[in-house]
Amino acid sequence: MMSNLPIMIADNGRGFSINPNLLKQSQSPIFHIADYLSANGLCSKKLSDTKLSGQSLSNKDDNSFETGGALVAIEAALQALTPQENTNNLTKITDTKSSWLLVISCDSLIPVTGLWQKLRPYITQADGKSVICLTDDSHLYPLLGLYRLSIEPELKHYIDNGQRQVMKFIKPIVQPVPFAKVWQELTNFNTPKDFVRACLALNDS
């Protein structure tokens, strides 16, 4: 993997900070990207309509509506890498069908180069697929995967029509890749104890 590839941090507006020492040491540019905001404002409209109708939202649903979720962040990253009108792109990538975006969730200690090496061989095998991500015996991990840049218009259309469900979008176009056993404890943290366990597993791997 090239050492000077841009690293984009998408935090759904939560204000994740970047350690200044990391910025000095990194050979790659590191910066935040803002979520893609749908032009028709369906996300905000759905939230307002739900509140006005008296319906109650669970914490999980309310959070997904307010932040937009993972797909709006992925869409913003895709737009930053693909030719767009009236935007400043990070790179001049024109061959979007053979170029990919590597997505890694913040609750993961899986080494970036390791994940890339695991997923990369499937690029040539994923005939007709535009997403390549890890999977275990029962779940897909869409935030540990590769997204073909050419799906940007399709994802934009999906979001603009008020959709936010990641699985619904990727299932028809996904190539699953079996999880490496040594990575099982290195991702999907839900509690501080999970994080401590992952750190210990990382030291042992």
Secondary structure, DSSP 4 states (H G I P E B T S, - for coil): --TT--EEE--TTS-----HHHHHH-SS-EEE-PPP--TT-HHHHHHHHHHHTT----HHHHHHHHH--HHHHHHHHHHHHS--TTS--SS----TTS-EEEEE-SSB---HHHHHHHHGGGGTT-TT--EEEEE-SS-EEEEEEEEEGGGHHHHHHHHHTT---HHHHHGGGEEEEEPPGGGTTSB---SHHHHHHHHHHHHH-
